Amino acid sequence: MKTPELIVMGCSLGGMRALQTILSGLPADFPVPIAVAQHRHKASNEGLPAFLRKTSKLKVVKEWIRPGKVYLAPADYHLLVERGEFSLSVDAAVAYSRPSIDVLFESAADAYTDHLIGVVLTGANADGASGAERIRERNGFLIVQDPADAEAPAMPQAAIQRTRVDRILPLDRIAPLLVEICRVPAGLHK
């Protein structure tokens, strides 16, 4: 893996707490942008960003991809990644979800290849497993929350069963690893 240029995270049931734990553990000068797809009701556009802004030292926004910011897929839209920018889609739900974690992960893997970190968190279905596999196929780095530590273990278990994972960690160890990976010179962390 080369120097990380983007981190993608996916979660569902229990994801608000998981995201809060990780984002509150990242310093204000964290250098890598983060894109998040979380399954939620289509009328909940402002609730999650407002919740995360309370504890994150990073800005939680919707705009061009910039270092040190957290981008959230809007409710009821797929978030797609192109190099340096996002686009939104109202295509059909994938794995019964829109936004779909697989859509975010797969498009990010194609755009950022070995400059990408994927993080699969708690969730009650297998969305994200296919995207996790694409991240590994493109030589990205894959972190999965330990299913024993997840509020809903199905999503992390599906990713672990689908592809090789670089790290399986309890929630409280993910942010410190991200800080370490994103500050260490390329090639020394794998």
Secondary structure as GFF3:
##gff-version 3
##sequence-region A 1 190
A	DSSP	beta_strand	6	11	.	.	.	ID=ss1
A	DSSP	alpha_helix	15	24	.	.	.	ID=ss2
A	DSSP	beta_strand	34	38	.	.	.	ID=ss3
A	DSSP	alpha_helix	47	53	.	.	.	ID=ss4
A	DSSP	beta_strand	59	61	.	.	.	ID=ss5
A	DSSP	beta_strand	69	72	.	.	.	ID=ss6
A	DSSP	beta_strand	78	82	.	.	.	ID=ss7
A	DSSP	beta_strand	85	89	.	.	.	ID=ss8
A	DSSP	alpha_helix	101	112	.	.	.	ID=ss9
A	DSSP	three_ten_helix	113	115	.	.	.	ID=ss10
A	DSSP	beta_strand	116	120	.	.	.	ID=ss11
A	DSSP	alpha_helix	129	137	.	.	.	ID=ss12
A	DSSP	beta_strand	141	145	.	.	.	ID=ss13
A	DSSP	three_ten_helix	147	149	.	.	.	ID=ss14
A	DSSP	alpha_helix	154	162	.	.	.	ID=ss15
A	DSSP	beta_strand	167	169	.	.	.	ID=ss16
A	DSSP	three_ten_helix	171	173	.	.	.	ID=ss17
A	DSSP	alpha_helix	174	183	.	.	.	ID=ss18
###
